[in-house]
Amino acid sequence: MTHTDDTISGGRGRMSPAVVLGGASVAFWFCCPFWMLVWMLALPLGLAGLVRGSIEYRAASRNGTSRDQPLTALLLSSVGTAAAVAYMIFLATHPDLPIQG
């Protein structure tokens, strides 16, 4: 049985769920050329990574453990979420694009 602190901090040698979520939100932008579909997947993944990363960061601060993975997760999730929001704004300001037709 795993200890609760190990699952929150990610344990040694394992990637935390927040890093996976943040990495997936960024990876979608680089791997899939259909940005019209990607932002719908990247936005929820990025937001979930931000929430989970902040929870892991607070837990790491309380426990006095390394904050490297939560900070990495927050950075990746912020980039993925910002890209999704920027693309949403781009779509909203360009009504002549085929996706809005």
PyRosetta script that sets phi, psi and omega in degrees:
from pyrosetta import init, pose_from_sequence

init()
pose = pose_from_sequence("MTHTDDTISGGRGRMSPAVVLGGASVAFWFCCPFWMLVWMLALPLGLAGLVRGSIEYRAASRNGTSRDQPLTALLLSSVGTAAAVAYMIFLATHPDLPIQG")
pose.set_psi(1, 134.5)
pose.set_omega(1, -179.1)
pose.set_phi(2, -84.6)
pose.set_psi(2, 148.1)
pose.set_omega(2, 177.0)
pose.set_phi(3, -76.5)
pose.set_psi(3, 147.1)
pose.set_omega(3, -176.8)
pose.set_phi(4, -60.4)
pose.set_psi(4, -37.3)
pose.set_omega(4, -179.4)
pose.set_phi(5, -67.2)
pose.set_psi(5, -31.1)
pose.set_omega(5, 178.9)
pose.set_phi(6, -67.3)
pose.set_psi(6, -36.8)
pose.set_omega(6, -179.0)
pose.set_phi(7, -75.3)
pose.set_psi(7, -29.8)
pose.set_omega(7, 179.4)
pose.set_phi(8, -75.7)
pose.set_psi(8, -46.8)
pose.set_omega(8, -176.1)
pose.set_phi(9, -82.3)
pose.set_psi(9, -9.3)
pose.set_omega(9, 178.1)
pose.set_phi(10, 94.1)
pose.set_psi(10, -15.4)
pose.set_omega(10, -179.6)
pose.set_phi(11, 68.2)
pose.set_psi(11, 168.7)
pose.set_omega(11, -178.9)
pose.set_phi(12, -84.6)
pose.set_psi(12, 130.6)
pose.set_omega(12, 177.5)
pose.set_phi(13, 87.3)
pose.set_psi(13, -4.4)
pose.set_omega(13, 178.5)
pose.set_phi(14, -114.8)
pose.set_psi(14, 149.2)
pose.set_omega(14, 175.7)
pose.set_phi(15, -86.5)
pose.set_psi(15, 138.4)
pose.set_omega(15, 179.1)
pose.set_phi(16, -74.8)
pose.set_psi(16, 157.6)
pose.set_omega(16, 178.2)
pose.set_phi(17, -60.7)
pose.set_psi(17, -31.2)
pose.set_omega(17, 179.6)
pose.set_phi(18, -67.0)
pose.set_psi(18, -37.9)
pose.set_omega(18, 177.6)
pose.set_phi(19, -66.8)
pose.set_psi(19, -39.1)
pose.set_omega(19, 178.8)
pose.set_phi(20, -64.2)
pose.set_psi(20, -45.1)
pose.set_omega(20, 179.4)
pose.set_phi(21, -64.0)
pose.set_psi(21, -45.7)
pose.set_omega(21, 178.7)
pose.set_phi(22, -64.7)
pose.set_psi(22, -42.0)
pose.set_omega(22, 178.0)
pose.set_phi(23, -64.8)
pose.set_psi(23, -37.6)
pose.set_omega(23, 178.0)
pose.set_phi(24, -67.0)
pose.set_psi(24, -37.9)
pose.set_omega(24, -179.9)
pose.set_phi(25, -66.8)
pose.set_psi(25, -32.5)
pose.set_omega(25, 177.0)
pose.set_phi(26, -80.6)
pose.set_psi(26, -38.8)
pose.set_omega(26, -177.8)
pose.set_phi(27, -63.2)
pose.set_psi(27, -33.8)
pose.set_omega(27, 178.0)
pose.set_phi(28, -58.4)
pose.set_psi(28, -37.8)
pose.set_omega(28, -177.6)
pose.set_phi(29, -67.7)
pose.set_psi(29, -33.7)
pose.set_omega(29, -177.7)
pose.set_phi(30, -88.3)
pose.set_psi(30, -26.2)
pose.set_omega(30, -173.0)
pose.set_phi(31, -96.1)
pose.set_psi(31, -23.9)
pose.set_omega(31, -174.3)
pose.set_phi(32, -116.2)
pose.set_psi(32, 124.0)
pose.set_omega(32, -178.3)
pose.set_phi(33, -79.2)
pose.set_psi(33, -8.9)
pose.set_omega(33, -178.1)
pose.set_phi(34, -92.9)
pose.set_psi(34, 80.0)
pose.set_omega(34, -175.8)
pose.set_phi(35, -65.2)
pose.set_psi(35, -22.0)
pose.set_omega(35, 177.8)
pose.set_phi(36, -63.4)
pose.set_psi(36, -30.0)
pose.set_omega(36, 178.0)
pose.set_phi(37, -95.4)
pose.set_psi(37, -30.3)
pose.set_omega(37, -174.4)
pose.set_phi(38, -64.7)
pose.set_psi(38, -41.5)
pose.set_omega(38, -175.2)
pose.set_phi(39, -63.3)
pose.set_psi(39, -28.0)
pose.set_omega(39, 178.8)
pose.set_phi(40, -70.9)
pose.set_psi(40, -23.4)
pose.set_omega(40, 176.2)
pose.set_phi(41, -93.8)
pose.set_psi(41, -37.7)
pose.set_omega(41, -175.4)
pose.set_phi(42, -71.2)
pose.set_psi(42, -34.1)
pose.set_omega(42, -178.1)
pose.set_phi(43, -63.9)
pose.set_psi(43, -52.1)
pose.set_omega(43, 178.5)
pose.set_phi(44, -64.8)
pose.set_psi(44, -36.3)
pose.set_omega(44, 177.9)
pose.set_phi(45, -64.8)
pose.set_psi(45, -42.3)
pose.set_omega(45, 179.0)
pose.set_phi(46, -65.0)
pose.set_psi(46, -42.3)
pose.set_omega(46, 178.6)
pose.set_phi(47, -66.1)
pose.set_psi(47, -40.1)
pose.set_omega(47, 176.5)
pose.set_phi(48, -64.4)
pose.set_psi(48, -38.4)
pose.set_omega(48, 177.0)
pose.set_phi(49, -65.6)
pose.set_psi(49, -37.0)
pose.set_omega(49, 176.9)
pose.set_phi(50, -64.7)
pose.set_psi(50, -43.6)
pose.set_omega(50, -179.9)
pose.set_phi(51, -66.1)
pose.set_psi(51, -48.4)
pose.set_omega(51, -179.0)
pose.set_phi(52, -65.5)
pose.set_psi(52, -38.1)
pose.set_omega(52, 178.1)
pose.set_phi(53, -64.1)
pose.set_psi(53, -39.1)
pose.set_omega(53, 178.3)
pose.set_phi(54, -69.2)
pose.set_psi(54, -35.6)
pose.set_omega(54, 176.2)
pose.set_phi(55, -65.2)
pose.set_psi(55, -44.5)
pose.set_omega(55, 179.1)
pose.set_phi(56, -66.6)
pose.set_psi(56, -35.2)
pose.set_omega(56, 178.7)
pose.set_phi(57, -65.3)
pose.set_psi(57, -44.5)
pose.set_omega(57, 178.6)
pose.set_phi(58, -64.3)
pose.set_psi(58, -39.5)
pose.set_omega(58, 178.6)
pose.set_phi(59, -65.6)
pose.set_psi(59, -40.2)
pose.set_omega(59, 178.6)
pose.set_phi(60, -66.8)
pose.set_psi(60, -35.9)
pose.set_omega(60, 177.8)
pose.set_phi(61, -66.2)
pose.set_psi(61, -41.3)
pose.set_omega(61, 179.7)
pose.set_phi(62, -67.4)
pose.set_psi(62, -39.7)
pose.set_omega(62, -176.2)
pose.set_phi(63, -84.7)
pose.set_psi(63, -12.0)
pose.set_omega(63, -179.0)
pose.set_phi(64, 75.0)
pose.set_psi(64, 24.1)
pose.set_omega(64, 179.0)
pose.set_phi(65, -95.7)
pose.set_psi(65, 177.8)
pose.set_omega(65, -178.1)
pose.set_phi(66, -63.7)
pose.set_psi(66, 139.2)
pose.set_omega(66, 179.6)
pose.set_phi(67, -104.8)
pose.set_psi(67, 13.9)
pose.set_omega(67, -176.4)
pose.set_phi(68, -64.0)
pose.set_psi(68, -49.4)
pose.set_omega(68, -178.3)
pose.set_phi(69, -66.8)
pose.set_psi(69, -43.9)
pose.set_omega(69, 177.0)
pose.set_phi(70, -62.0)
pose.set_psi(70, -37.7)
pose.set_omega(70, 178.1)
pose.set_phi(71, -68.0)
pose.set_psi(71, -38.7)
pose.set_omega(71, 175.7)
pose.set_phi(72, -63.1)
pose.set_psi(72, -42.5)
pose.set_omega(72, 178.8)
pose.set_phi(73, -63.4)
pose.set_psi(73, -42.7)
pose.set_omega(73, 178.9)
pose.set_phi(74, -64.2)
pose.set_psi(74, -38.8)
pose.set_omega(74, 178.6)
pose.set_phi(75, -66.0)
pose.set_psi(75, -50.0)
pose.set_omega(75, -179.8)
pose.set_phi(76, -62.8)
pose.set_psi(76, -42.9)
pose.set_omega(76, 179.8)
pose.set_phi(77, -66.1)
pose.set_psi(77, -37.2)
pose.set_omega(77, 177.8)
pose.set_phi(78, -64.5)
pose.set_psi(78, -41.4)
pose.set_omega(78, 179.6)
pose.set_phi(79, -65.7)
pose.set_psi(79, -46.2)
pose.set_omega(79, 179.4)
pose.set_phi(80, -63.4)
pose.set_psi(80, -42.1)
pose.set_omega(80, 179.0)
pose.set_phi(81, -68.8)
pose.set_psi(81, -42.0)
pose.set_omega(81, 178.9)
pose.set_phi(82, -62.9)
pose.set_psi(82, -39.1)
pose.set_omega(82, 177.8)
pose.set_phi(83, -65.1)
pose.set_psi(83, -40.5)
pose.set_omega(83, 178.7)
pose.set_phi(84, -65.5)
pose.set_psi(84, -42.8)
pose.set_omega(84, 179.1)
pose.set_phi(85, -67.0)
pose.set_psi(85, -40.7)
pose.set_omega(85, 177.9)
pose.set_phi(86, -62.5)
pose.set_psi(86, -39.1)
pose.set_omega(86, 178.5)
pose.set_phi(87, -69.7)
pose.set_psi(87, -36.2)
pose.set_omega(87, 175.5)
pose.set_phi(88, -62.8)
pose.set_psi(88, -42.0)
pose.set_omega(88, 178.1)
pose.set_phi(89, -65.3)
pose.set_psi(89, -40.2)
pose.set_omega(89, 177.4)
pose.set_phi(90, -60.2)
pose.set_psi(90, -44.5)
pose.set_omega(90, 178.6)
pose.set_phi(91, -64.9)
pose.set_psi(91, -37.5)
pose.set_omega(91, -178.9)
pose.set_phi(92, -69.6)
pose.set_psi(92, -30.7)
pose.set_omega(92, -177.6)
pose.set_phi(93, -91.5)
pose.set_psi(93, -3.9)
pose.set_omega(93, 178.0)
pose.set_phi(94, -123.1)
pose.set_psi(94, 81.6)
pose.set_omega(94, -175.4)
pose.set_phi(95, -71.1)
pose.set_psi(95, -10.1)
pose.set_omega(95, -178.7)
pose.set_phi(96, -85.2)
pose.set_psi(96, 1.2)
pose.set_omega(96, 179.1)
pose.set_phi(97, -72.8)
pose.set_psi(97, 148.1)
pose.set_omega(97, -176.8)
pose.set_phi(98, -63.1)
pose.set_psi(98, -25.2)
pose.set_omega(98, -178.2)
pose.set_phi(99, -65.3)
pose.set_psi(99, -27.2)
pose.set_omega(99, -177.6)
pose.set_phi(100, -92.7)
pose.set_psi(100, -1.3)
pose.set_omega(100, -176.0)
pose.set_phi(101, -72.1)
pose.dump_pdb("model.pdb")
